[in-house]
Amino acid sequence: MDSLAPFSAKTRAWFEQAFEGPTPAQAAGWPAIASGSNVLIQAPTGSGKTLAAFLYGIDRLDANPGEGLRLLYLSPLKALNYDVERNLRGPLAGLQSALRVAVRTGDTPQKERAAIVRTPPDILITTPESLFLMLTSAAREVLKTVETVIVDEVHAVAGT
């Protein structure tokens, strides 16, 4: 099966221009993600897990614009969250996507936290602690539109 089959023509064209082909994690993950299944991707660092986890969600959000926060990424590692945000810039720029991404951690200034609630991004990258704070405040309203949740470093999150 063509692992790029679930994607829009725009995303397929970008991927084929940017990469030689899908990594094993991507080739195995995308069809399962596209089917709506809950998916666990286990692969070494540098194996394309971030793109495996995000690309189908980005493709769907880009093809079906909507209002509010629709994709939530959760990792206990603040540094990883900022790396993921930086690593999403390439695909979003390559796809000429208008999707907005925000990072919310314990270090996020109150002004930025308020902006996330006032004008939610399409994609929010956060920590379990920050998600807990959102769930226990008026900010939880922002989470009502979430369609996709990506949990990274699940072994570290499982105990929290």
C-alpha positions as CSV (number, residue, x, y, z in Angstrom):
1,M,0.0,0.0,0.0
2,D,1.2,3.5,-0.8
3,S,1.7,5.1,2.6
4,L,1.2,8.6,1.1
5,A,-2.3,7.6,-0.2
6,P,-4.2,9.1,2.7
7,F,-2.7,12.6,2.1
8,S,-3.9,15.4,-0.1
9,A,-2.2,16.0,-3.4
10,K,-0.5,19.1,-2.0
11,T,1.0,17.2,1.0
12,R,2.1,14.3,-1.2
13,A,3.8,16.7,-3.6
14,W,5.6,18.5,-0.8
15,F,6.7,15.3,0.9
16,E,8.0,13.7,-2.4
17,Q,10.0,16.9,-3.1
18,A,11.4,17.2,0.4
19,F,12.2,13.5,1.2
20,E,13.4,10.4,-0.6
21,G,10.6,8.4,0.9
22,P,8.8,7.6,4.1
23,T,10.8,6.1,7.0
24,P,9.5,2.8,8.4
25,A,7.8,4.6,11.3
26,Q,6.0,6.9,8.8
27,A,5.1,4.1,6.4
28,A,3.6,2.0,9.2
29,G,2.1,4.9,11.1
30,W,0.3,7.0,8.5
31,P,-2.2,4.4,7.3
32,A,-3.2,3.5,10.9
33,I,-3.5,7.2,11.9
34,A,-5.6,7.9,8.8
35,S,-7.9,5.0,9.7
36,G,-8.7,6.8,13.0
37,S,-7.0,4.2,15.1
38,N,-5.1,4.9,18.3
39,V,-1.5,4.5,17.3
40,L,1.7,3.9,19.2
41,I,4.9,4.7,17.2
42,Q,8.1,3.3,18.8
43,A,11.3,4.1,16.9
44,P,14.7,5.5,17.5
45,T,15.6,9.2,17.7
46,G,15.9,10.7,14.2
47,S,13.6,8.1,12.6
48,G,10.9,10.6,11.6
49,K,8.5,10.0,14.5
50,T,7.5,13.7,14.8
51,L,6.5,13.9,11.1
52,A,4.9,10.4,11.4
53,A,2.8,11.7,14.3
54,F,1.9,15.2,12.9
55,L,1.7,15.1,9.1
56,Y,-1.7,13.5,8.7
57,G,-3.1,15.9,11.3
58,I,-1.6,18.9,9.6
59,D,-2.9,17.6,6.2
60,R,-6.4,17.2,7.6
61,L,-6.4,20.6,9.4
62,D,-5.0,22.3,6.3
63,A,-7.6,20.7,4.0
64,N,-10.5,21.3,6.3
65,P,-10.1,24.7,8.0
66,G,-11.9,25.2,11.2
67,E,-12.1,27.3,14.3
68,G,-10.2,26.7,17.5
69,L,-7.6,24.3,18.8
70,R,-7.8,21.0,16.9
71,L,-4.5,19.2,17.5
72,L,-2.9,18.9,21.0
73,Y,0.6,17.7,21.4
74,L,1.7,16.6,24.9
75,S,5.2,16.0,26.1
76,P,6.7,16.2,29.6
77,L,9.9,17.7,28.2
78,K,9.8,21.5,27.8
79,A,12.9,21.4,25.6
80,L,11.4,18.8,23.3
81,N,8.2,20.9,23.0
82,Y,10.2,23.8,21.7
83,D,12.2,21.5,19.4
84,V,8.9,20.1,18.0
85,E,7.5,23.6,17.4
86,R,10.7,24.5,15.5
87,N,10.6,21.2,13.5
88,L,7.0,21.9,12.5
89,R,8.0,25.2,10.8
90,G,9.5,23.3,7.8
91,P,6.5,21.3,6.9
92,L,4.1,24.2,7.5
93,A,6.2,26.5,5.4
94,G,6.7,23.9,2.7
95,L,2.9,23.3,2.6
96,Q,2.3,27.1,2.6
97,S,0.0,26.4,5.5
98,A,-1.7,29.1,7.5
99,L,-2.0,26.8,10.5
100,R,-1.0,28.5,13.8
101,V,1.1,26.7,16.4
102,A,1.6,27.8,20.0
103,V,3.7,26.4,22.9
104,R,2.4,26.6,26.4
105,T,4.7,25.5,29.3
106,G,5.3,26.7,32.8
107,D,7.7,29.3,31.3
108,T,5.0,30.8,29.0
109,P,4.3,34.4,30.1
110,Q,0.7,35.1,31.3
111,K,0.2,37.4,28.4
112,E,0.8,34.6,25.9
113,R,-1.3,32.2,27.9
114,A,-4.2,34.6,27.7
115,A,-3.6,35.0,24.0
116,I,-3.9,31.2,23.6
117,V,-7.3,31.3,25.3
118,R,-8.5,34.4,23.5
119,T,-7.4,33.3,20.0
120,P,-6.6,29.6,20.1
121,P,-4.0,28.2,17.8
122,D,-4.8,25.3,15.5
123,I,-2.0,23.3,17.2
124,L,-1.0,23.5,20.8
125,I,2.2,22.0,22.1
126,T,2.2,21.7,25.9
127,T,3.3,19.7,29.0
128,P,1.1,17.6,31.3
129,E,1.4,20.2,34.0
130,S,0.2,23.0,31.7
131,L,-2.6,20.9,30.4
132,F,-3.7,20.2,34.0
133,L,-3.8,23.9,34.7
134,M,-5.8,24.5,31.5
135,L,-8.3,21.7,32.5
136,T,-8.8,23.3,36.0
137,S,-9.5,26.8,34.7
138,A,-11.6,28.7,32.3
139,A,-9.0,27.8,29.6
140,R,-10.6,24.3,29.4
141,E,-13.1,25.8,27.0
142,V,-10.3,26.0,24.4
143,L,-9.9,22.2,24.6
144,K,-13.5,21.5,23.4
145,T,-12.6,21.6,19.8
146,V,-9.6,19.2,20.0
147,E,-9.8,16.4,17.4
148,T,-6.4,14.8,17.7
149,V,-4.1,14.3,20.7
150,I,-0.4,13.3,20.3
151,V,1.4,12.1,23.4
152,D,5.2,12.0,23.1
153,E,7.5,10.3,25.6
154,V,4.5,8.3,26.7
155,H,6.7,6.2,29.1
156,A,7.5,9.4,31.0
157,V,3.9,10.6,31.0
158,A,2.3,7.3,32.0
159,G,3.3,7.7,35.6
160,T,1.7,11.2,35.9
